[in-house]
Amino acid sequence: MIRNAALVLGLTVCLGAHPVRAEGVSYSGTLSRSGANANGRLFITGPDWNSPYLDPTLSWTVDNTTTPGKWHYAYTVTVAGETNRSGIQYVIVEAADSGNNDRTFMTDDLFLPESTSADWLIMTQIGLFPAGSRRCLPRDVHGVEFATLTKGPTTLTIRFDSDFGPAWGAFYAQSPTVGDESNALYNAGMLLPRPAEPPQNGSIGSNVLVPDSDPNEFLVPAPGGMVLGAVGVLVAGWLRRRWL
């Protein structure tokens, strides 16, 4: 009996000697003005973006495989129009703050920010953006603002890496102001309670995946880890039966 127990325990130790990593994961989703061909809706304001003939969209992908050891975030906004106030000048991506996380997203948590078009991204700033500090921003948002100083494009992609994992939150974009007029959009769920559900494909309540959780909070164990757990349960049960 002792020899068999030693064999089983040796197998368990051998399996456990190799660290088990979580599976690579990737999530994607889309919001649009109408909600058609999308997973939720955008709120749109302004004379160009809020045309009944247009359907601005926001899509995103979040994964932990593009940049090993980090979470990779990519957001693409598409609007339409041909005036100087039509392009995208500012984007705010909500990020962790001490009100809903153990620590706050800071400069050291943002890696390799870039844009397409490549010359669009001129500056970034991280902090609290109070409600109304940007056109029609409906609530306070702690996050990262990406901005250009020139006329923006009508299709823009923002990419960056972070130690923070994905959770549900807010996204905002604004055009330049010409005269007294500009355009803005944000996810329609921004004023609703933030969903606590784990990340998934699509959207929950017209929210967006943003860097706002512990890096490993929602990771699913790799199959090896699941096997190891099952072996542990079997070993414990076998030893209990043998020694009772």
C-alpha positions, -999 to +999 in steps of 0.1 A: +000+000+000+028+024+009+045+017-024+013+024-044+007+056-024+043+067-031+038+061-068+006+081-069+021+109-049+052+109-071+030+113-102+012+142-086+044+159-076+058+153-111+028+169-127+029+198-103+066+204-108+058+222-141+041+256-138+007+256-155-001+287-175-035+300-184-047+295-219-043+323-244-076+342-247-090+368-271-122+388-270-138+410-295-170+431-299-187+459-318-211+487-310-229+508-336-253+538-336-282+516-347-272+484-330-274+467-364-247+441-371-233+449-336-234+436-300-247+469-286-253+506-292-234+539-293-248+572-282-240+598-309-242+636-309-233+663-333-243+675-368-220+651-387-218+619-368-255+618-358-268+618-393-297+593-397-280+581-429-247+571-411-240+544-386-207+551-367-191+520-352-167+511-325-150+476-325-124+462-302-101+432-296-084+423-264-059+394-260-030+381-240-011+366-269-001+395-292+024+408-266+036+379-243+032+389-206+009+418-213-027+424-223-031+439-258-059+463-265-070+476-299-100+499-306-112+510-341-137+539-345-153+546-378-174+577-384-183+596-416-183+631-429-163+655-450-161+687-429-133+699-407-153+688-376-159+653-389-126+636-380-117+620-346-095+642-324-098+627-289-104+592-276-108+583-239-105+547-228-116+541-192-091+524-170-088+511-134-092+536-105-091+531-068-128+533-066-134+499-083-099+483-081-071+478-057-049+502-076-052+529-101-041+528-137-010+551-140+016+561-166+037+530-158+007+507-168+005+520-204+029+504-229+036+510-266+006+532-275+002+537-312-024+546-338-034+540-374-029+565-391+006+563-376+010+601-374-024+607-356-012+600-320+005+631-307-001+629-270-016+608-242-026+618-207-039+597-178-062+610-152-098+619-142-119+635-169-149+651-152-184+649-167-188+678-191-150+684-195-154+670-230-184+675-252-214+655-238-191+633-216-219+622-193-200+611-162-166+612-146-142+588-163-107+579-151-088+567-181-063+573-209-069+601-234-053+597-268-052+629-289-040+646-321-034+682-328-045+681-364-077+672-383-084+636-375-093+607-398-128+593-400-114+558-393-090+555-364-074+525-346-057+529-312-035+501-298-016+497-265-005+471-240-011+470-203-006+448-171-042+454-164-066+427-176-100+435-193-132+444-175-164+462-187-162+499-189-165+531-210-152+545-243-155+580-256-145+599-288-148+635-300-142+654-332-125+688-334-147+718-325-153+742-354-171+773-344-194+760-316-200+726-332-184+693-327-194+656-326-190+630-299-198+593-292-197+570-263-210+535-254-247+536-246-241+517-213-219+544-198-245+557-174-257+522-163-241+502-135-209+486-147-213+449-153-194+426-130-195+396-153-162+382-167-151+393-202-165+376-232-170+381-269-196+407-277-208+432-252-228+433-219-251+462-216-235+482-245-202+483-225-166+479-238-137+458-225-111+482-210-080+477-188-097+476-154-090+442-136-063+422-120-043+406-149-052+370-139-087+376-124-107+362-153-082+337-169-094+301-174-068+275-163-051+256-191-062+220-196-030+208-178-041+227-148-076+211-149-060+177-152-037+183-123-067+194-102-086+163-112-056+141-103-053+158-069-090+150-062-086+114-072-054+110-051-070+125-021-100+102-024-079+071-030-057+078+000-087+084+022-103+051+012-070+032+018-062+047+051-097+047+067 
